[in-house]
Amino acid sequence: MRVGVVTFPGSLDDHDARRAVHLAGAEPVRLWHADAGLQGVEAVILPGGFSYGDYLRAGAIARFSPVMDAVIPAAQDGLPVLGICNGFQVLCESHLLPGALVRNDHQQFRCQDQTLRVESTHTAWTSGFQAGQQVVVTLKNGEGAYMADDRTLDELEEQGRVVARYVGDNPNGSRRAIAGVTNARGNVVGLMPHPEHAVESGYGPSVDGLTFFTSVLNSVVRA
Amino acid sequence: MGTVIVDVMPKREILDPQGQAVAGALARLGATEFTQVRQGKRFTLEVEGEVTPQTLAAARQAAVTLLSNPVIEDVVSVRAQQDVEQVRAQQDVEQVRAQQGDQA
């Protein structure tokens, strides 16, 4: 299986994302922000970092890059897409996911090992977990507070579209401690913490993150 | 050359940590009368020639598609600069008249 990882100007974690794809047993494919196509990949990852320097709003300029003109309709057609950190911000700005991410309520950049509870396993990227399973991955963000109005939040909860929640202290002021959400179809997932930094023993807090990347292999094989 | 001014503010119900940080610094400077600070953005969009109704319509479109995110921000004003300046000038005139009225 070929999984594309987009590099925007200012992406930081594209290398780690490609490594995670490789360790999961898939073939990582480099996609460039100025590319018009997706080279026939079967899934796409939008990595963490500071695309376009976070100018205007985090993810706002990346959302209008040429590669997103291909990613957005493909995601609407069911292509598995995972946005991590800045990638999550890009997905929200693209309206592929509801809500928005704003500056942490305590105004500080936070970098720590973070326990999450996987709330939904009905997505392309979390099908390998047990519902309610707790995992530990890296969290590192300055603008990671998930915001949406109450109606949207209620809808997400009712439809089982909250993918993961922070366990323990809320690290960034996200509403309802939301760490990740998915679209109605479950193929698009946005996640603020970084599973790609927790895929290899000896590096990062665990290898729990690997399951996000192996899940998508199974989802595509099944489809 | 004409200029359109677009003002964007964080929504009232969204926490504005940058505004809070500024409010904290103001208080430390002794400016304690300000109970809340919110920080927004101003864009100036320049065009060749005069600002027309079409220019303003295009600026409004730009304001809601790229310049703001409606989930967290409100576009509070899209105006031609000459109009903004005219309004200001009018307000200045009214203020001076009011002061003269007070003195009379």
Interface residues (C-beta under 8 A of the other chain):
Chain A: L56 R57 A60 F64 C92 E93 P98 G99 A100 V102 R103 N104 D105 H106 Q107 A145 M147 A148 D149 G173
Chain B: P10 E13 I14 L15 P17 Q18 Q20 A21 L66 L67 N69 V71 I72
